[in-house]
Amino acid sequence: MISRESPSPIYQQLKEIIKRKVEDGEFMPGERIPTEYELCDMFAVSRAPVRQALIENTGAVHWLEAMMARWILVIDASAPILAMSIGV
């Protein structure tokens, strides 16, 4: 899944993998995804690219939401509560 020969940085590859898992329904809205350390083990990478991928997938227009800095939750961007909480 992660190609060290790819011109794309590892964090970018991870970002796309996480996005695909959301689109494919492997990670569902409201569901906790694997921890940073679990993702490191899953993809045999260090924590830095995992953190970067998660940070870039977090926020109003992306797939993830940090919760108390302990885990990341997949969010449903169409949910009215979410839209209110991000000021949409």
C-alpha positions in Angstrom: 0.0 0.0 0.0 2.8 2.5 0.9 5.4 2.8 -1.8 8.7 4.1 -0.7 9.7 4.5 -4.4 6.7 6.8 -5.1 7.3 10.4 -5.8 4.4 11.2 -3.4 5.5 11.7 0.2 4.5 8.9 2.6 2.1 11.2 4.5 0.3 12.0 1.2 -0.1 8.3 0.4 -1.5 7.7 3.9 -3.8 10.6 3.6 -5.2 9.1 0.4 -5.5 5.6 1.9 -7.5 7.0 4.9 -9.7 8.9 2.5 -10.4 5.7 0.5 -11.2 3.8 3.7 -13.9 6.4 4.5 -15.3 6.4 1.0 -15.4 2.6 0.9 -17.2 2.5 4.2 -14.4 0.7 6.1 -14.4 3.7 8.5 -18.0 4.8 9.2 -19.2 8.2 10.5 -18.9 8.4 14.3 -16.5 5.4 14.4 -13.1 5.6 16.0 -10.3 4.8 13.6 -7.1 3.1 14.6 -4.7 5.1 16.8 -1.6 6.8 15.5 0.5 3.9 16.8 -1.8 1.3 15.3 -1.6 3.1 11.9 2.2 3.1 12.3 2.2 -0.7 12.7 -0.4 -1.2 10.0 1.7 0.6 7.4 5.2 0.1 8.8 5.9 3.8 9.0 7.0 6.2 11.7 4.6 8.4 13.6 5.5 11.7 11.8 3.9 10.8 8.4 0.9 9.3 10.2 0.3 12.5 12.2 0.7 14.7 9.1 -1.8 12.6 7.2 -4.3 12.8 10.1 -3.8 16.5 10.5 -4.4 17.2 6.8 -7.6 15.0 6.9 -8.9 16.9 10.0 -11.2 19.9 9.8 -14.3 21.4 8.3 -13.9 20.1 4.8 -12.1 16.9 5.5 -12.9 13.4 6.9 -11.7 13.4 10.4 -12.2 15.1 13.7 -9.8 15.0 16.7 -11.5 14.3 20.0 -9.6 15.2 23.2 -6.3 14.5 21.3 -6.6 10.8 22.0 -8.3 9.4 19.0 -9.7 10.5 15.6 -13.3 10.0 14.7 -14.7 9.7 11.2 -17.3 12.4 10.8 -20.4 12.8 8.5 -20.1 16.2 6.9 -23.8 16.3 6.1 -24.9 16.0 9.7 -26.6 19.1 11.0 -24.8 19.1 14.3 -21.5 19.0 12.6 -22.5 21.8 10.3 -23.5 23.9 13.3 -20.3 23.1 15.2 -18.0 24.2 12.3 -20.0 27.3 11.6 -21.5 26.3 8.2 
